[in-house]
Amino acid sequence: QLQLVESGGGSVQPGGSLRLSCAASGFTLDYYAIGWFRQAPGKEREGVSCISASGGSTNYADSVKGRFTISRDNAKNTVYLQMNTLNPEDTAVYYCAAAFVGYGSIWTALSKADFASWGEGTQVTVSS
């Protein structure tokens, strides 16, 4: 019954912004770390960002640090990824994923194997 649904993807020009949303249902967000991953053409799926179940800890890949911001709204059971100053290297299918870590955990590792539940992904294309 645990489901994650991404939205907010689309096509933008370099330098543009998008905000991705990950709507969770069937579970209490407070017990799960939520990660954003992406898979670009010709590349392996990589971790982008993660926010802890506590909401107080975040983790970012070096390639997006300073440009992307992850946040969560537990009342809405939704996690967001604000993406600014997008460049063509950000073009990928973006997935959100949930890792059960227990209530209030500060865990934020970007390790794919630890995330058991995944959304279907949303396409982000950055081109001129």
LOKOL-993603 format. One record per residue (C-alpha): residue in three letters; chain; x, y, z. Coordinates in Angstrom, 2 decimals, always signed. Example, Ala and Ser with C-alpha at 12.3 -4.5 7.8 and 13.67 -1.06 7.14 Angstrom:
2
atom code: Ala unit: A x: +12.30 y: -4.50 z: +7.80
atom code: Ser unit: A x: +13.67 y: -1.06 z: +7.14
***
This chain:
128
atom code: Gln unit: A x: +0.00 y: +0.00 z: +0.00
atom code: Leu unit: A x: +3.02 y: +2.27 z: +0.30
atom code: Gln unit: A x: +3.08 y: +4.52 z: -2.73
atom code: Leu unit: A x: +5.21 y: +7.40 z: -3.91
atom code: Val unit: A x: +4.15 y: +9.62 z: -6.78
atom code: Glu unit: A x: +6.48 y: +12.19 z: -8.29
atom code: Ser unit: A x: +5.29 y: +15.28 z: -10.08
atom code: Gly unit: A x: +6.66 y: +18.58 z: -11.27
atom code: Gly unit: A x: +9.01 y: +17.42 z: -13.98
atom code: Gly unit: A x: +9.16 y: +19.04 z: -17.35
atom code: Ser unit: A x: +11.34 y: +20.80 z: -19.86
atom code: Val unit: A x: +13.21 y: +23.98 z: -18.99
atom code: Gln unit: A x: +16.00 y: +26.08 z: -20.41
atom code: Pro unit: A x: +19.43 y: +26.19 z: -18.80
atom code: Gly unit: A x: +19.35 y: +28.39 z: -15.75
atom code: Gly unit: A x: +15.71 y: +27.64 z: -15.09
atom code: Ser unit: A x: +14.05 y: +26.11 z: -12.06
atom code: Leu unit: A x: +11.68 y: +23.31 z: -11.25
atom code: Arg unit: A x: +10.15 y: +22.03 z: -8.06
atom code: Leu unit: A x: +9.57 y: +18.32 z: -7.84
atom code: Ser unit: A x: +7.05 y: +16.87 z: -5.44
atom code: Cys unit: A x: +6.92 y: +13.40 z: -3.98
atom code: Ala unit: A x: +3.53 y: +12.58 z: -2.54
atom code: Ala unit: A x: +3.52 y: +9.66 z: -0.15
atom code: Ser unit: A x: +0.57 y: +7.53 z: +0.82
atom code: Gly unit: A x: +0.08 y: +4.42 z: +2.87
atom code: Phe unit: A x: +2.72 y: +5.21 z: +5.47
atom code: Thr unit: A x: +3.75 y: +7.79 z: +8.00
atom code: Leu unit: A x: +6.47 y: +9.99 z: +6.63
atom code: Asp unit: A x: +8.00 y: +10.53 z: +10.07
atom code: Tyr unit: A x: +9.42 y: +6.99 z: +10.01
atom code: Tyr unit: A x: +11.08 y: +7.24 z: +6.60
atom code: Ala unit: A x: +14.02 y: +8.97 z: +5.06
atom code: Ile unit: A x: +13.10 y: +10.19 z: +1.60
atom code: Gly unit: A x: +15.69 y: +10.33 z: -1.13
atom code: Trp unit: A x: +15.77 y: +11.75 z: -4.61
atom code: Phe unit: A x: +17.71 y: +9.83 z: -7.23
atom code: Arg unit: A x: +18.19 y: +10.40 z: -10.91
atom code: Gln unit: A x: +19.23 y: +8.43 z: -13.93
atom code: Ala unit: A x: +20.62 y: +10.28 z: -16.91
atom code: Pro unit: A x: +21.18 y: +8.81 z: -20.36
atom code: Gly unit: A x: +24.20 y: +6.55 z: -20.34
atom code: Lys unit: A x: +24.67 y: +6.79 z: -16.59
atom code: Glu unit: A x: +23.86 y: +4.74 z: -13.53
atom code: Arg unit: A x: +21.17 y: +5.85 z: -11.14
atom code: Glu unit: A x: +22.71 y: +8.20 z: -8.63
atom code: Gly unit: A x: +21.69 y: +9.78 z: -5.39
atom code: Val unit: A x: +20.78 y: +13.45 z: -5.54
atom code: Ser unit: A x: +19.51 y: +14.34 z: -2.10
atom code: Cys unit: A x: +18.01 y: +12.84 z: +1.01
atom code: Ile unit: A x: +16.10 y: +14.20 z: +3.97
atom code: Ser unit: A x: +15.94 y: +12.41 z: +7.27
atom code: Ala unit: A x: +12.83 y: +11.10 z: +8.97
atom code: Ser unit: A x: +13.43 y: +13.73 z: +11.63
atom code: Gly unit: A x: +13.43 y: +16.41 z: +8.96
atom code: Gly unit: A x: +16.46 y: +17.94 z: +10.59
atom code: Ser unit: A x: +19.21 y: +16.46 z: +8.43
atom code: Thr unit: A x: +19.81 y: +16.66 z: +4.70
atom code: Asn unit: A x: +22.37 y: +15.30 z: +2.29
atom code: Tyr unit: A x: +23.26 y: +16.42 z: -1.22
atom code: Ala unit: A x: +25.41 y: +15.14 z: -4.00
atom code: Asp unit: A x: +28.31 y: +17.45 z: -4.75
atom code: Ser unit: A x: +26.95 y: +18.08 z: -8.22
atom code: Val unit: A x: +23.78 y: +19.71 z: -6.90
atom code: Lys unit: A x: +24.86 y: +21.22 z: -3.61
atom code: Gly unit: A x: +24.04 y: +24.89 z: -3.52
atom code: Arg unit: A x: +21.52 y: +24.59 z: -6.34
atom code: Phe unit: A x: +19.00 y: +22.05 z: -5.05
atom code: Thr unit: A x: +17.08 y: +22.12 z: -1.79
atom code: Ile unit: A x: +15.16 y: +19.23 z: -0.30
atom code: Ser unit: A x: +12.36 y: +19.77 z: +2.17
atom code: Arg unit: A x: +9.39 y: +17.95 z: +3.62
atom code: Asp unit: A x: +5.91 y: +18.83 z: +4.75
atom code: Asn unit: A x: +4.78 y: +16.02 z: +7.00
atom code: Ala unit: A x: +1.30 y: +17.47 z: +7.31
atom code: Lys unit: A x: +0.90 y: +16.99 z: +3.57
atom code: Asn unit: A x: +2.97 y: +13.79 z: +3.50
atom code: Thr unit: A x: +5.02 y: +15.34 z: +0.73
atom code: Val unit: A x: +8.70 y: +15.85 z: +0.05
atom code: Tyr unit: A x: +9.95 y: +18.51 z: -2.34
atom code: Leu unit: A x: +13.07 y: +19.05 z: -4.36
atom code: Gln unit: A x: +13.58 y: +22.64 z: -5.41
atom code: Met unit: A x: +15.97 y: +22.69 z: -8.34
atom code: Asn unit: A x: +17.53 y: +25.99 z: -9.34
atom code: Thr unit: A x: +20.12 y: +26.99 z: -11.91
atom code: Leu unit: A x: +19.48 y: +23.86 z: -13.88
atom code: Asn unit: A x: +21.95 y: +22.80 z: -16.52
atom code: Pro unit: A x: +21.88 y: +20.10 z: -19.20
atom code: Glu unit: A x: +23.77 y: +17.73 z: -16.89
atom code: Asp unit: A x: +20.68 y: +17.68 z: -14.69
atom code: Thr unit: A x: +18.64 y: +16.05 z: -17.45
atom code: Ala unit: A x: +17.43 y: +12.73 z: -16.11
atom code: Val unit: A x: +14.49 y: +10.79 z: -14.84
atom code: Tyr unit: A x: +14.09 y: +11.74 z: -11.20
atom code: Tyr unit: A x: +12.82 y: +9.22 z: -8.69
atom code: Cys unit: A x: +11.84 y: +9.58 z: -5.08
atom code: Ala unit: A x: +12.31 y: +6.67 z: -2.74
atom code: Ala unit: A x: +11.57 y: +5.79 z: +0.86
atom code: Ala unit: A x: +13.78 y: +4.02 z: +3.38
atom code: Phe unit: A x: +12.31 y: +2.81 z: +6.65
atom code: Val unit: A x: +14.62 y: +4.09 z: +9.34
atom code: Gly unit: A x: +12.39 y: +4.51 z: +12.38
atom code: Tyr unit: A x: +10.78 y: +7.52 z: +13.95
atom code: Gly unit: A x: +12.98 y: +10.53 z: +14.22
atom code: Ser unit: A x: +16.04 y: +8.99 z: +12.57
atom code: Ile unit: A x: +18.70 y: +11.36 z: +11.28
atom code: Trp unit: A x: +19.94 y: +8.93 z: +8.62
atom code: Thr unit: A x: +20.44 y: +10.48 z: +5.16
atom code: Ala unit: A x: +22.67 y: +8.12 z: +3.20
atom code: Leu unit: A x: +22.26 y: +8.09 z: -0.58
atom code: Ser unit: A x: +22.55 y: +4.34 z: -0.91
atom code: Lys unit: A x: +20.10 y: +2.84 z: -3.37
atom code: Ala unit: A x: +19.96 y: -0.54 z: -1.67
atom code: Asp unit: A x: +18.51 y: +0.95 z: +1.49
atom code: Phe unit: A x: +15.46 y: +2.37 z: -0.28
atom code: Ala unit: A x: +12.80 y: -0.28 z: -0.65
atom code: Ser unit: A x: +9.99 y: +1.79 z: -2.15
atom code: Trp unit: A x: +10.28 y: +3.82 z: -5.32
atom code: Gly unit: A x: +8.10 y: +6.04 z: -7.40
atom code: Glu unit: A x: +7.78 y: +5.70 z: -11.14
atom code: Gly unit: A x: +9.88 y: +8.76 z: -11.86
atom code: Thr unit: A x: +9.39 y: +12.09 z: -13.56
atom code: Gln unit: A x: +11.36 y: +13.37 z: -16.53
atom code: Val unit: A x: +13.41 y: +16.52 z: -16.21
atom code: Thr unit: A x: +14.87 y: +17.88 z: -19.41
atom code: Val unit: A x: +17.17 y: +20.89 z: -19.49
atom code: Ser unit: A x: +17.96 y: +22.12 z: -22.98
atom code: Ser unit: A x: +17.93 y: +25.20 z: -25.14
***
